[in-house]
Amino acid sequence: MEDIVKKRIKQVLKGDQSAFEEIVSLYQNRLYQVCYRMLGNRHEAEDIAQEAFIRAYINLHTFDQKRKFSTWLYRIATNLCIDRIRKKKPDTFLDAPVPGTDGLDHYSRLAHDSRLPEEEVEKMEQQERVQYEISRLPDKYRSAIVLRYIEELPLQEISEILDLPLGTVKTRIHRGREALRKQMKKL
């Protein structure tokens, strides 16, 4: 059989496209079986087997005729199957019910980015408390803290806004943070 295949390959390389049809008919069932055993899905196996034949046809000029054609063809198909397996999307859908649960779907198993209502209330209370404590800071520290941490301005810009040297701004931010930390510890 290998001799027939090698003859057909030479014909294809000379431009006879119909000679490749005979190669396909010789290998299509076995190639499909290889793909099916790897993928476990009839439709995917058909697609990959067809893709393998297309790639073999396109790259036929690279085939080393001293080797077995079937080995080369199966290698192409195997690589395509492996790629498909790696890229394969999960078979489950998020709205599908989770077996063994009372009506839960896969959405319920996903981590939520949003906080629970209790956490939101706690966060709001904490922000209010921090805002209150900032308002109790001396003016020179409060302005530096607000510009740096609430408005998120760079130190140089704060220096220009307050018309103070950069070192003084850094000192006020540091001292303001320390004063705020002491006030918050009392809580």
N, C-alpha and C positions, 0 to 999 in steps of 0.2 A: 504494500500500500504506500509506503514511503516513496518508492520510485515513481509512482503515479503522481503523488503530491508534488514531488520535485519537478516533474515535467510540467505540471500545471503552473507551478510558480514561475518557471522560465517563460511560459507563454504569457502569463499576466505581466511579467516585467517587460516583455516585448510589446505590450499594448493590448492583448486579448483579454478584455474584461470578463468575458463569459467563462473563461477557464477558472475564475475564482468561484463561480457558482458550484462547480463540481467539488471544490475544496470544502465549501460551506456544507454541501449535502453530505459529505463524508464525515464531518465532525460535529454537525449541529446538535445531534442527540446527546452525544457524550459530553460536549461542552455545556449544554443546558443542565445535564445531571450534576456536573461539577459545581456549577453556579447554584443550583437548587440546594444541594447539600450544604453549601456554605451559608446561603442566605435564608433558607427555609420558607421562601415566598416565591410562588410560581411566576407572578408578574415581574418581580424584580429579577429573577433568574433569567427570564426571557430578555428583559432589557439589557442586562449585563452581557449575556451571550451575544446579543446583536452588536453591542458596543465593542466587544472583544473582536468580532469579525471585522468591524469597520476599522478599528485600530490596526489590526493585522494587515488589512488591505493597504491602508495608508502607509504603513511602515514596512511593507514587504521588502523594499530595497535594502533594509538593514538586517534582514534575516540571514544568518550564517548557514548556508546550505550544507555544511558538513555536519550539522546537528539535526536532531529530529524536529520536524515542524510541529508535531503535537505538543511537545514539551514547551516550545516557544509560545504556542497559542494558549495552552493552559496557564502559563505564567502570566500572560496578559490578562486573562480572565480572573485569575486568582488575585492579582493586584487590584483589579477593578472591584472585585467583591470586597476585599479588605477596605478599600476606600469607601465603599457604600456603607459597610458596617460602621466605620468610624463616624461617618456623617449622618447616619440614620437618626431620624428624629424619634422621640419616644412614641410608643403606640397608644399612650393614654392621653386623654384630653382633660383639661382642668375642670370642666363641668361634669365629668363622669363620676358616678358614685364610687366611694371607697368601699371595697368589700369588707364586711364585718362591722360596719358602722351603721348608725341609724340615720340615714339620709345625708351624711356628710359628703361633700365633694372634695376634689383635690385642691380647690382654692383655699379651703380651710386649713390645709397643711402648709401653706406658704407663710413665710415670715412677713409680718406687716411692718411697714415703715412708720405708720402712724402710731402715736402713743394712745394708751388707754385714756378714757376720760379722767380718771383719778390722777394719772400722771400729768395730764394737761393742766388740771387745777393746781397741782403742786408746783408745776413750773411757773404758772402765772403768779401764784402767791410768792414764790421765791423771787421772781423778777420785780414784783411790787416792793418786796422787802429790800432788795438791793437798791432799787431806785430811791426808796426812802432814806436808806443809809448814805447813799451818795449825796442826797440833798442836805444831810447833816454835816458833811465835810466842810472845812473852811473853804472860802471862795477860791483861793489860789490853787488848792488841790482839786476841788470839784471841777473847775474848767478844764484842767489838764486831763483828768480821768474821763470826763464826758467826751472830749475831743478825740482821745486815743481809743477808748473802748466802746463807746456808743456810736460815735461817728466814724470810727476806724480810720482816722487820718494818719498819715506818716508823721514821724517826729519833726522833720524839717518844716512841714506845713504848719504844725502846731506852734513851732517856734516863731514862724512869721505871723500867725494869727495873734498870738499873745504878746508879740514884740519882745520876746525874751531870748537869751542865748540858748542854744541847743542843750548844753549841760544843765542849765537851770530847769528846762522842761523835763529832762530825764529825771532829775532829782525830785521834782514835784510829782511826777507820775509814780515814782517809787514810793515816796512818802505818803502819797494819797492812797496807794494800794495797801500799804502797811496800816494806815489809819482805818481803812475800810475793813481790813482783815480783823483788826482788834474789835471794831464795832460789831462785826458779824459773830465773833466768838462769844460775845456776851449773850447772844440769843439762846 
